[in-house]
Amino acid sequence: MVRSFIEKPNCIILAISPANQDSATSDAIKISREVDPKGERTFGVLTKIDLMDKGTNAVDILEGKSYRLQFPWIGVVNRSQADSLHCHMK
C-alpha cells in the first residue's frame, strides 16, 4: 500500500528508522532506496537515538555516510523519565 503512494514522482518520502536497530535492515530505508535511489525526494528521520547501545553512535547516518540523501537527516532524541522529573523540579 505504501509503495503505491511513494512511487509517484511528486510524492515526498519520509523514511523513519529507529537508531536502536540496524539501519541496513530498516524497511523504510529499503523501500525508499528502491523507489528513490538518489534520495532526491526522501527525508530521513532517525528516532530513538537516546536508546542506542553504549559505544554506538548515529553520526555516520546523520552525516549521510551510510545512506546519502539530498536533504540532511533529522535526529530525534526523546527525554528520559529522569530528564522529565528534573525539568519539573526546577
N, CA, C and O atoms as a GROMACS GRO file, in nm:
protein
  360
    1MET      N    1   0.082  -0.119   0.000
    1MET     CA    2   0.000   0.000   0.000
    1MET      C    3   0.087   0.126   0.000
    1MET      O    4   0.062   0.219  -0.077
    2VAL      N    5   0.188   0.129   0.085
    2VAL     CA    6   0.276   0.246   0.092
    2VAL      C    7   0.348   0.267  -0.040
    2VAL      O    8   0.362   0.379  -0.088
    3ARG      N    9   0.394   0.158  -0.099
    3ARG     CA   10   0.470   0.166  -0.224
    3ARG      C   11   0.391   0.238  -0.333
    3ARG      O   12   0.447   0.318  -0.408
    4SER      N   13   0.261   0.212  -0.342
    4SER     CA   14   0.181   0.276  -0.447
    4SER      C   15   0.179   0.428  -0.432
    4SER      O   16   0.166   0.500  -0.530
    5PHE      N   17   0.192   0.477  -0.309
    5PHE     CA   18   0.196   0.622  -0.286
    5PHE      C   19   0.335   0.679  -0.314
    5PHE      O   20   0.347   0.780  -0.382
    6ILE      N   21   0.438   0.614  -0.261
    6ILE     CA   22   0.573   0.673  -0.272
    6ILE      C   23   0.635   0.654  -0.410
    6ILE      O   24   0.737   0.717  -0.439
    7GLU      N   25   0.578   0.570  -0.494
    7GLU     CA   26   0.628   0.557  -0.630
    7GLU      C   27   0.594   0.678  -0.716
    7GLU      O   28   0.657   0.702  -0.819
    8LYS      N   29   0.495   0.755  -0.675
    8LYS     CA   30   0.456   0.873  -0.751
    8LYS      C   31   0.569   0.976  -0.746
    8LYS      O   32   0.618   1.007  -0.637
    9PRO      N   33   0.611   1.029  -0.860
    9PRO     CA   34   0.726   1.119  -0.863
    9PRO      C   35   0.705   1.252  -0.789
    9PRO      O   36   0.803   1.319  -0.757
   10ASN      N   37   0.582   1.289  -0.763
   10ASN     CA   38   0.557   1.414  -0.691
   10ASN      C   39   0.537   1.392  -0.541
   10ASN      O   40   0.498   1.484  -0.470
   11CYS      N   41   0.564   1.272  -0.494
   11CYS     CA   42   0.547   1.238  -0.352
   11CYS      C   43   0.679   1.260  -0.277
   11CYS      O   44   0.786   1.224  -0.326
   12ILE      N   45   0.670   1.319  -0.160
   12ILE     CA   46   0.786   1.333  -0.071
   12ILE      C   47   0.784   1.213   0.023
   12ILE      O   48   0.680   1.180   0.081
   13ILE      N   49   0.898   1.149   0.038
   13ILE     CA   50   0.909   1.028   0.121
   13ILE      C   51   0.969   1.066   0.256
   13ILE      O   52   1.075   1.128   0.262
   14LEU      N   53   0.903   1.027   0.361
   14LEU     CA   54   0.953   1.045   0.497
   14LEU      C   55   0.993   0.907   0.548
   14LEU      O   56   0.908   0.829   0.592
   15ALA      N   57   1.123   0.877   0.541
   15ALA     CA   58   1.174   0.746   0.581
   15ALA      C   59   1.216   0.752   0.728
   15ALA      O   60   1.319   0.812   0.761
   16ILE      N   61   1.136   0.692   0.814
   16ILE     CA   62   1.160   0.696   0.958
   16ILE      C   63   1.219   0.562   1.002
   16ILE      O   64   1.163   0.456   0.975
   17SER      N   65   1.333   0.570   1.070
   17SER     CA   66   1.402   0.449   1.111
   17SER      C   67   1.453   0.465   1.254
   17SER      O   68   1.508   0.570   1.288
   18PRO      N   69   1.435   0.364   1.339
   18PRO     CA   70   1.486   0.373   1.476
   18PRO      C   71   1.638   0.352   1.480
   18PRO      O   72   1.690   0.262   1.414
   19ALA      N   73   1.707   0.433   1.556
   19ALA     CA   74   1.852   0.425   1.566
   19ALA      C   75   1.898   0.304   1.646
   19ALA      O   76   2.013   0.262   1.634
   20ASN      N   77   1.810   0.248   1.728
   20ASN     CA   78   1.850   0.134   1.811
   20ASN      C   79   1.834   0.002   1.737
   20ASN      O   80   1.843  -0.105   1.798
   21GLN      N   81   1.810   0.007   1.607
   21GLN     CA   82   1.807  -0.111   1.522
   21GLN      C   83   1.901  -0.088   1.405
   21GLN      O   84   1.935   0.026   1.373
   22ASP      N   85   1.945  -0.195   1.342
   22ASP     CA   86   2.038  -0.186   1.230
   22ASP      C   87   1.971  -0.116   1.112
   22ASP      O   88   1.869  -0.162   1.061
   23SER      N   89   2.027  -0.005   1.069
   23SER     CA   90   1.967   0.071   0.959
   23SER      C   91   1.971  -0.008   0.828
   23SER      O   92   1.892   0.020   0.738
   24ALA      N   93   2.061  -0.105   0.817
   24ALA     CA   94   2.068  -0.186   0.696
   24ALA      C   95   1.945  -0.273   0.679
   24ALA      O   96   1.913  -0.315   0.567
   25THR      N   97   1.874  -0.300   0.788
   25THR     CA   98   1.754  -0.384   0.780
   25THR      C   99   1.625  -0.302   0.790
   25THR      O  100   1.516  -0.359   0.800
   26SER      N  101   1.636  -0.171   0.789
   26SER     CA  102   1.519  -0.085   0.801
   26SER      C  103   1.432  -0.093   0.676
   26SER      O  104   1.478  -0.068   0.565
   27ASP      N  105   1.306  -0.129   0.696
   27ASP     CA  106   1.212  -0.137   0.583
   27ASP      C  107   1.192   0.000   0.518
   27ASP      O  108   1.182   0.010   0.396
   28ALA      N  109   1.186   0.104   0.600
   28ALA     CA  110   1.164   0.239   0.546
   28ALA      C  111   1.278   0.280   0.453
   28ALA      O  112   1.254   0.335   0.345
   29ILE      N  113   1.400   0.253   0.494
   29ILE     CA  114   1.515   0.289   0.411
   29ILE      C  115   1.521   0.200   0.287
   29ILE      O  116   1.549   0.248   0.177
   30LYS      N  117   1.493   0.073   0.304
   30LYS     CA  118   1.496  -0.021   0.192
   30LYS      C  119   1.396   0.020   0.083
   30LYS      O  120   1.432   0.026  -0.035
   31ILE      N  121   1.273   0.047   0.122
   31ILE     CA  122   1.170   0.083   0.024
   31ILE      C  123   1.200   0.218  -0.040
   31ILE      O  124   1.182   0.236  -0.160
   32SER      N  125   1.247   0.314   0.041
   32SER     CA  126   1.277   0.446  -0.016
   32SER      C  127   1.393   0.437  -0.115
   32SER      O  128   1.392   0.508  -0.216
   33ARG      N  129   1.491   0.352  -0.089
   33ARG     CA  130   1.602   0.333  -0.183
   33ARG      C  131   1.553   0.275  -0.315
   33ARG      O  132   1.600   0.312  -0.423
   34GLU      N  133   1.457   0.183  -0.305
   34GLU     CA  134   1.406   0.119  -0.426
   34GLU      C  135   1.334   0.218  -0.518
   34GLU      O  136   1.349   0.212  -0.640
   35VAL      N  137   1.256   0.307  -0.460
   35VAL     CA  138   1.176   0.399  -0.543
   35VAL      C  139   1.244   0.534  -0.565
   35VAL      O  140   1.207   0.608  -0.657
   36ASP      N  141   1.342   0.568  -0.482
   36ASP     CA  142   1.413   0.695  -0.493
   36ASP      C  143   1.562   0.671  -0.469
   36ASP      O  144   1.615   0.716  -0.367
   37PRO      N  145   1.630   0.600  -0.560
   37PRO     CA  146   1.769   0.560  -0.535
   37PRO      C  147   1.867   0.675  -0.513
   37PRO      O  148   1.968   0.656  -0.445
   38LYS      N  149   1.840   0.792  -0.567
   38LYS     CA  150   1.929   0.906  -0.548
   38LYS      C  151   1.894   0.988  -0.424
   38LYS      O  152   1.966   1.081  -0.388
   39GLY      N  153   1.784   0.954  -0.358
   39GLY     CA  154   1.742   1.027  -0.238
   39GLY      C  155   1.699   1.169  -0.266
   39GLY      O  156   1.711   1.256  -0.179
   40GLU      N  157   1.648   1.194  -0.384
   40GLU     CA  158   1.611   1.330  -0.425
   40GLU      C  159   1.483   1.380  -0.361
   40GLU      O  160   1.461   1.501  -0.353
   41ARG      N  161   1.398   1.289  -0.316
   41ARG     CA  162   1.272   1.331  -0.255
   41ARG      C  163   1.245   1.260  -0.124
   41ARG      O  164   1.132   1.249  -0.078
   42THR      N  165   1.353   1.211  -0.064
   42THR     CA  166   1.343   1.139   0.062
   42THR      C  167   1.402   1.221   0.175
   42THR      O  168   1.512   1.274   0.164
   43PHE      N  169   1.328   1.232   0.283
   43PHE     CA  170   1.376   1.291   0.407
   43PHE      C  171   1.394   1.177   0.506
   43PHE      O  172   1.302   1.099   0.529
   44GLY      N  173   1.511   1.166   0.565
   44GLY     CA  174   1.538   1.061   0.662
   44GLY      C  175   1.523   1.113   0.803
   44GLY      O  176   1.571   1.221   0.837
   45VAL      N  177   1.454   1.034   0.886
   45VAL     CA  178   1.436   1.068   1.027
   45VAL      C  179   1.487   0.951   1.110
   45VAL      O  180   1.439   0.839   1.095
   46LEU      N  181   1.583   0.977   1.195
   46LEU     CA  182   1.641   0.875   1.281
   46LEU      C  183   1.589   0.896   1.422
   46LEU      O  184   1.623   0.995   1.487
   47THR      N  185   1.506   0.804   1.469
   47THR     CA  186   1.444   0.816   1.600
   47THR      C  187   1.517   0.730   1.703
   47THR      O  188   1.602   0.649   1.668
   48LYS      N  189   1.482   0.749   1.828
   48LYS     CA  190   1.531   0.667   1.940
   48LYS      C  191   1.684   0.671   1.954
   48LYS      O  192   1.745   0.573   1.996
   49ILE      N  193   1.744   0.784   1.921
   49ILE     CA  194   1.889   0.797   1.937
   49ILE      C  195   1.927   0.779   2.084
   49ILE      O  196   2.035   0.729   2.115
   50ASP      N  197   1.838   0.820   2.173
   50ASP     CA  198   1.864   0.807   2.316
   50ASP      C  199   1.864   0.662   2.363
   50ASP      O  200   1.910   0.635   2.474
   51LEU      N  201   1.815   0.569   2.284
   51LEU     CA  202   1.807   0.428   2.323
   51LEU      C  203   1.916   0.343   2.259
   51LEU      O  204   1.913   0.221   2.270
   52MET      N  205   2.011   0.406   2.192
   52MET     CA  206   2.119   0.331   2.128
   52MET      C  207   2.208   0.266   2.233
   52MET      O  208   2.222   0.318   2.344
   53ASP      N  209   2.269   0.154   2.198
   53ASP     CA  210   2.362   0.086   2.288
   53ASP      C  211   2.483   0.174   2.313
   53ASP      O  212   2.524   0.251   2.226
   54LYS      N  213   2.539   0.163   2.432
   54LYS     CA  214   2.660   0.240   2.464
   54LYS      C  215   2.772   0.198   2.369
   54LYS      O  216   2.786   0.080   2.337
   55GLY      N  217   2.849   0.294   2.325
   55GLY     CA  218   2.959   0.267   2.234
   55GLY      C  219   2.921   0.276   2.087
   55GLY      O  220   3.007   0.265   2.000
   56THR      N  221   2.794   0.295   2.060
   56THR     CA  222   2.750   0.313   1.922
   56THR      C  223   2.704   0.458   1.906
   56THR      O  224   2.668   0.524   2.003
   57ASN      N  225   2.706   0.505   1.784
   57ASN     CA  226   2.655   0.640   1.760
   57ASN      C  227   2.589   0.648   1.623
   57ASN      O  228   2.603   0.557   1.541
   58ALA      N  229   2.520   0.754   1.601
   58ALA     CA  230   2.443   0.772   1.479
   58ALA      C  231   2.507   0.872   1.384
   58ALA      O  232   2.444   0.916   1.288
   59VAL      N  233   2.631   0.908   1.410
   59VAL     CA  234   2.696   1.014   1.333
   59VAL      C  235   2.704   0.979   1.185
   59VAL      O  236   2.674   1.064   1.101
   60ASP      N  237   2.744   0.856   1.152
   60ASP     CA  238   2.757   0.819   1.010
   60ASP      C  239   2.625   0.830   0.936
   60ASP      O  240   2.622   0.872   0.820
   61ILE      N  241   2.517   0.792   1.002
   61ILE     CA  242   2.386   0.803   0.938
   61ILE      C  243   2.345   0.949   0.925
   61ILE      O  244   2.304   0.994   0.818
   62LEU      N  245   2.357   1.024   1.034
   62LEU     CA  246   2.314   1.164   1.034
   62LEU      C  247   2.395   1.250   0.938
   62LEU      O  248   2.344   1.347   0.883
   63GLU      N  249   2.522   1.214   0.917
   63GLU     CA  250   2.606   1.288   0.822
   63GLU      C  251   2.591   1.238   0.679
   63GLU      O  252   2.655   1.291   0.588
   64GLY      N  253   2.506   1.138   0.659
   64GLY     CA  254   2.480   1.089   0.524
   64GLY      C  255   2.586   0.995   0.470
   64GLY      O  256   2.592   0.972   0.349
   65LYS      N  257   2.671   0.940   0.556
   65LYS     CA  258   2.775   0.848   0.510
   65LYS      C  259   2.720   0.708   0.485
   65LYS      O  260   2.767   0.639   0.394
   66SER      N  261   2.623   0.665   0.564
   66SER     CA  262   2.565   0.531   0.547
   66SER      C  263   2.465   0.528   0.434
   66SER      O  264   2.463   0.433   0.354
   67TYR      N  265   2.382   0.629   0.426
   67TYR     CA  266   2.281   0.638   0.321
   67TYR      C  267   2.264   0.785   0.287
   67TYR      O  268   2.206   0.862   0.364
   68ARG      N  269   2.314   0.822   0.171
   68ARG     CA  270   2.316   0.962   0.130
   68ARG      C  271   2.179   1.006   0.078
   68ARG      O  272   2.117   0.937  -0.003
   69LEU      N  273   2.135   1.120   0.126
   69LEU     CA  274   2.011   1.182   0.080
   69LEU      C  275   2.044   1.324   0.033
   69LEU      O  276   2.148   1.379   0.069
   70GLN      N  277   1.956   1.382  -0.046
   70GLN     CA  278   1.975   1.520  -0.090
   70GLN      C  279   1.951   1.618   0.024
   70GLN      O  280   2.003   1.730   0.023
   71PHE      N  281   1.872   1.577   0.121
   71PHE     CA  282   1.840   1.660   0.236
   71PHE      C  283   1.904   1.599   0.360
   71PHE      O  284   1.920   1.477   0.366
   72PRO      N  285   1.943   1.680   0.458
   72PRO     CA  286   2.006   1.624   0.578
   72PRO      C  287   1.910   1.537   0.658
   72PRO      O  288   1.789   1.560   0.661
   73TRP      N  289   1.967   1.436   0.723
   73TRP     CA  290   1.891   1.351   0.814
   73TRP      C  291   1.851   1.432   0.937
   73TRP      O  292   1.921   1.526   0.976
   74ILE      N  293   1.740   1.397   0.996
   74ILE     CA  294   1.692   1.459   1.118
   74ILE      C  295   1.703   1.356   1.230
   74ILE      O  296   1.655   1.244   1.215
   75GLY      N  297   1.765   1.393   1.339
   75GLY     CA  298   1.777   1.303   1.454
   75GLY      C  299   1.677   1.341   1.562
   75GLY      O  300   1.657   1.459   1.590
   76VAL      N  301   1.615   1.241   1.622
   76VAL     CA  302   1.516   1.263   1.727
   76VAL      C  303   1.564   1.197   1.856
   76VAL      O  304   1.592   1.077   1.860
   77VAL      N  305   1.575   1.278   1.961
   77VAL     CA  306   1.612   1.228   2.093
   77VAL      C  307   1.499   1.264   2.188
   77VAL      O  308   1.465   1.381   2.204
   78ASN      N  309   1.442   1.165   2.252
   78ASN     CA  310   1.335   1.190   2.349
   78ASN      C  311   1.393   1.203   2.489
   78ASN      O  312   1.498   1.146   2.520
   79ARG      N  313   1.325   1.278   2.570
   79ARG     CA  314   1.370   1.292   2.708
   79ARG      C  315   1.339   1.164   2.785
   79ARG      O  316   1.237   1.099   2.762
   80SER      N  317   1.427   1.131   2.876
   80SER     CA  318   1.404   1.015   2.963
   80SER      C  319   1.313   1.057   3.078
   80SER      O  320   1.284   1.175   3.096
   81GLN      N  321   1.269   0.960   3.154
   81GLN     CA  322   1.186   0.989   3.271
   81GLN      C  323   1.264   1.077   3.370
   81GLN      O  324   1.207   1.168   3.429
   82ALA      N  325   1.392   1.048   3.386
   82ALA     CA  326   1.475   1.128   3.477
   82ALA      C  327   1.486   1.273   3.428
   82ALA      O  328   1.480   1.366   3.509
   83ASP      N  329   1.501   1.292   3.298
   83ASP     CA  330   1.506   1.428   3.242
   83ASP      C  331   1.376   1.502   3.268
   83ASP      O  332   1.377   1.620   3.303
   84SER      N  333   1.264   1.434   3.249
   84SER     CA  334   1.133   1.496   3.271
   84SER      C  335   1.116   1.537   3.416
   84SER      O  336   1.068   1.647   3.445
   85LEU      N  337   1.155   1.450   3.508
   85LEU     CA  338   1.144   1.482   3.650
   85LEU      C  339   1.234   1.598   3.688
   85LEU      O  340   1.195   1.685   3.766
   86HIS      N  341   1.354   1.600   3.632
   86HIS     CA  342   1.449   1.707   3.662
   86HIS      C  343   1.394   1.842   3.614
   86HIS      O  344   1.410   1.943   3.683
   87CYS      N  345   1.331   1.844   3.498
   87CYS     CA  346   1.273   1.969   3.446
   87CYS      C  347   1.158   2.018   3.533
   87CYS      O  348   1.143   2.139   3.552
   88HIS      N  349   1.079   1.927   3.586
   88HIS     CA  350   0.965   1.965   3.669
   88HIS      C  351   1.008   2.015   3.807
   88HIS      O  352   0.936   2.092   3.871
   89MET      N  353   1.126   1.972   3.853
   89MET     CA  354   1.173   2.011   3.985
   89MET      C  355   1.235   2.150   3.985
   89MET      O  356   1.252   2.209   4.092
   90LYS      N  357   1.268   2.202   3.870
   90LYS     CA  358   1.331   2.335   3.864
   90LYS      C  359   1.233   2.444   3.891
   90LYS      O  360   1.268   2.562   3.890
   0.00000   0.00000   0.00000
